Amino acid sequence: MTKILIIEDEESIRRVLRKVLSEESKNYKIFEAIDGLQAIETVKSTKIDLILCDIKMPKIDGIEVLQFLVKDFPEIPVIMISGHGDLETAVESMRLGAFDYISKPPDLNRLLNSVRSASKNNVFRKKSRTILKKSKDFKIIGESILIIEINKIIEKVAKTDAKVLITGPNGSGKELVANQIHINSSRHQGPFVEVNCAAIPSELIESELFGHIKGAFTSAIKDKIGKFEAASGGTIFLDEIGDMSLSAQSKVLRALQQHKIQKVGSEKDLNVDVRVIAATNKNLKEEIKLNNFREDLFHRLAVIEINVPSLNQRSSDIPLLINHFLNEISRDSKNTYKDIEDSAVKLLQKFDWSGNVRELRNVMERLTILSENIIISKDDVVKYSGKYQL
């Protein structure tokens, strides 16, 4: 169940947002706050997963709420909404750490896309981001040769502004690598802006990346800042870049070459100071042969290539990951810590982990919930993991 907090002083807006979100998914549990003070109290007392926050509110405005959340609850993505804010306010909110900024009256499709993107793989991403915020020395969990080599590369590349292309299967930890590079870089105090290229419709991707001006297209009723502009001074992470349209690719190439962007509908150049990290689960060299990806963009992005191995390729790290997840699940759920038998660990190491680290984490949570004893047994793995094949 994803717990979403709507912070909005206008009852009519809260009603619309509540209705739209409730119709979107039965897994959304909606909370409401009419001002910043009530919102802060709600966040302190309830484990919120996502926040929609108005900027103009009585007592404490949205920017102050955002500053509080970024400082004390950095794992919660915040989508800012305002009909009163100008471009400077939008840029400021994104630089402070907002996940996205949407103008009133909100484009409901765009709002839902943003909510989906912020919620996607929320558990895995939220834990990763919290740890990274707390420690600049955090390393990807693992002692296998492959992970040791990746950590060495990250340590070197983080000190530079070199562009990085991260490859690897879904669930392997590509976003964790990108976060680690950013948090250990000289840009760590700047924004880290994520863009899931696969989650944004092709007709909206250019507007999301570069922004648009009022009147650029039918639904462009106000100016909008893009992710590149919002990430200026920090890092932009283009996840699943292999799914980006060729048209958007050409504009990204220009941004990389000239450090300039143009908003949709505008001919004015905007300078951007941003580091680009991209990731994909596709073989871009094969995509180039199929004319689905620009070769010149590939060479611009792949100054440094980091390949994140599948969990099957580093099964020796599974015991460490299991121990980490058991501690994490116990802490987050505030339940009694559960241990696991060595024989159960060895059985888990034999499975095929097509979903990689993300799948292992889900299985450990399932075992923690369903196993009746304080120690997870081999029989529990057979019965509850969903992985055992007769």
N, C-alpha and C positions, 0 to 999 in steps of 0.2 A: 504494500500500500504506500503510494507516494503522497506525502503530506505537503500541501501547497498553501502558503499563507498569502492572502490578498490584503495589501495595505493601501487603503483608499478611503478618503473621507466622504466621497459622494456615494450614497446608497444605491443610486441607479446604476452607476458603473460597476459597483461590487456585484449587483444582481446579474448584470449581463455576463461578467467574467465568470461568476459562479455557475451560471447556466451553461455557458460554452464549455467550460472545463468538465462539468459533470456529464455532459453529453459526449465529450471526447473519450472518456475512460471511466469505467466503474472502479478502477484502482486509484483514482485521485480522491483524496480526502481533503476537503476544503476548509480552511480556517480563515477568519476575517479579523482585521483590526482597523479602527476608524482613524487612528493617528499613530505617530511614531512611538509615543510612550507605551501604548497598548501593544504595539508590534514588538517592542523590545522585551516586554514582559512575556509575551507569547513564545518568543524564540527561546527565552531562558527556561521556560517551564515545559516546552513541548519540542520534540525532536523533529524540526521542520526540514524538508528535503529541497524545497524550491520556493522562492519568494517573487511575487509580482508587487512592485512598489511604486506608488505615485510620488512625484517629486514635490509638488506643492501641497503641504499639509499643515494643520495647526500644531502648535507646541514644538514639535521636532520635525523638520522637513526631511524629504527623502534622501537628500545628499548626506545629512547627518546620520540617518539610519544606515545608509550604505557604508559610511566610514566605520560605524560601530560593528557592522556585520563582517566587513573585510578584516577588521582587527581581531575580533573575538570569535567569529564563526566563519572562517575563510572557506570552509568546505561547502557552504550553501550558495548555489548560484542565484543571482539576483537579476531579474529583468525589470528595468526601470520604465515607467510609463508616465507621460506628461503631455498635456495640451498647452502648457504654459512655458515649457522650457525652450530655449533657443539652441542653436548649434553648439555654442560654447558650453551650455549645461550638459548637452548630450556627450560631447567630447570629454568633459570633466568626469561624468559618471562612468564612462568606459575606462578612462585612465585610472580611476579609483578602484576599479575591479569589477564593475557590473558585467554580467554575462551578455546583456543585450540592452538596447534602448529602442522603445517603440512609442510613436506619437499618438495622441488622441485625435479623433476617435480611432481606436486601434483597428488595423486590418486584421480581422480574426484569423484568416489563414496564416498570415505571417506570425501572429501571436502563437498559434498552435504549433507552427513549425519550430519556433524558438523554444517553446515549452518542451516539445518532443526532444529537441537537440540537447537541452539542458538536463533532461531526465534520462536520456539514453545511457545505459550502463552506469547509472548514478552511483550505485553502491561501490563498484570497483574504482571509479574515477574519484569519488569523494574521499575514500580512504587514502588513495595515492596522493591527492593534492594536499590533504591535511598534514601528512607526514612530511611532504616536501616543504611546506610553509614553515614547519617547526625546525627543520635541520637542513642546512646547506650541504652537509656532508653525507646525506642519505645516499645509499647505493642500492641498486636493484638487488633484490634478494636472490642469492645463489652463489655457489662456490665452484660451479663447473667452469671449465676452461673458457667456454664461449661467453659466459657472463663476466668473468674476470677481464677478458679482452674488451668487451663492450664498455665496462666501467673505465678502463684505461683510456679508450678513445674519447669517452665523454669528458673525462678530466682534462684532456688536451684541447678538445674542440670548444669547450665551454668558455675558455679564456679568450676566444676569438669571436669575430662576427661572421665567420664562415657559414655559408648556407649548408643545410644538412638535409639529406633524404633518408628517411627511416623506412625500411621495408620489413615485411614479415606478415605472418597470418593473423587473422582477427583474433583478439583476445590474448595476444602474446606479450603485450606491454609497450607498444609503440608510443602511446601517449605518455606513459611513465618516463620513457627515455627523453621525449621532448621537454617535459616538465623539469627533469633533472638538469638538462642542458641550460634551460632558462634560469633556474634557481641558483645555479652555480656560476652564472655569467655576470658581467658588469652591468647588465640590464635588469638584474633581479628585482630592483625596486620599481621598474616600469611594468606596464600591463603585460599579461600573457593572454592573448586573445585566440580562442579556438574557433575554427570553422570546419564543420563536418560537410565536406563538399558533396557527399553522397546523400545527405539528408535535405539538401536545399534544391528545389526544382530548378531545372536548367534555365528557365526564363527569369528566375530571381537571383541567380548566383552573382551576376555582375553588380546588381544593386546592393547585394549583401556585402560583397568585397569592397566596392568602391563608392557606394552611396549613390544618391540621385538628387536632382534638383526638382523643385515643385513644377509639375506639368510635364515631366519627362515622359510619362505614360499615364494612362487613364486613372490609375489608383494612386498616383504620386501627388497627393494633396499637400504635402509639405516636404521641405528639404530633409534629407536623411544622410547621416554620416555612415561611412562604410567601415568594415573591419580593419582595413589597412590604415585608415586615418586614426581610428580608435587605438590601434596598437603602436602608434608612433612613440618612439622612445623605449619600446619594449620588443616583444617577440610575437609574431603571428604564426600560429600552427595550422597549416592547411592539411587536415586529415582527409584520407581517401582522395588525394588529388588526382588519381587515375580516373575518377568519375567526373572530372570537370570538363565542360564543353570546350571545343577548340576555340571558340570566340573568346571565352573567359581566359583561356590559356594565353592567348596573344596579349591580352591586357596585363596579365600577371608578368609575362616576359618583359613588357615595357617598364613595369614598376621595378623589376629587378635590375634592369639595365640602366635606367635613368633616375631611379628613386623618385619617380613622379607618378601620379595617378590622375585620372579624369573621372568625375562623377558622371553617371548616366544622364545624358541630356545637356551636358556642359562641355565647353571647349577650353575651359580654364584648367591649367595644370596646378596640382597641389603637391608640394614637396612632402615626402614621408621619410622618416628615419626609423626603419623597422628591420629587425632580423627575421628571416624567413626560414622556418623549419617545415618540411613537408613529410607526409607519410602515405604509404599505400600498401595494400595487400596484393596488388597486381604486378605482373612483370612488365615494367614500362618499356623495356626494349622490344618485347613482343607487341605491345600496344603501338609503338612507333611504326613497326612493320605493317600493322593493320591500319595505319593512318588515323589512329584514335588519340595519339599523343604527339605533341611537337618535340622533335629531336633537339632543337635549340633550347627549349625550356628544360628538357631533361638535363642537358649539360650545365645549364645555369644552376639548377637545383642540386645536382649531385656533386658538389665540390667535395663534400664528405659523405660517404654512404655508410650507414649502420644497418646491418641486417640482424633483426631480433629473431632468435631461433624459436621454433615451436617447442612446446613443453616436452613432446616426445624426444626431441633432440637433446634435452638436458634433464632427463628423468632423475639423474642423481641429485637434482635440486628439490625434488618433491618432498622429502622429509623436512627440509628447512621451511618450505612454503607451507606445509601442513601445520607445523608448529606455529608459524607466524599467524596463519588464519585462525587457528584455535584460540590464540591469545586475543586476537582482534575481535572475533565473534563474541567471546566471553565479555570483553570490555564494553563493546557497543550495545549488547543486549542486556548487560548487567545480570547475566545468569551465572550459575556456578561453572567454573572452568572444567572442561572435559579433556581428559587425556586420551591417548590412542595406543593400542597395542602395536608392537613392532611388526607382528604378522599382518596386521591390517594395513600398515604403511607399505609393506612389501607388496601386498596385493594391489594397492592403489598404484604403485610404480609400474605394474605390468599392464595397466589399461591403456587403451588408445585415447589420447586426449585431443580430439579434434577441435574442441573449444578452447584448448590451451589453459593458461593460468586463470582466466575468468571462469572457465568451467570447473576447475579444481576448487576454486573458492566457493562456488555454488554448491558443489557436492559436500564440502566440509560443513557448510551451514546446514544442509539437509541432514547430514549425519548427526550433527550436534542437537538438532531439534528432535529427530525421530528416535535416536538410540535411547534406551531406557536406563542404562547404567552410566556411571560416572566415567567409565573407561570405554571408549569405542572399540569394539571387537572386530575380528575378521568376519564373524557372522553378521554383524551390523552392516559391514561394507557390502557383503553379498546381498543382504535383504533390502537395504535402503539406498545404496549409492545410485542405482539405476544404470550402473556400468557393467555389472557382472553378467557374463554370458555363459550359459550352461554348455 
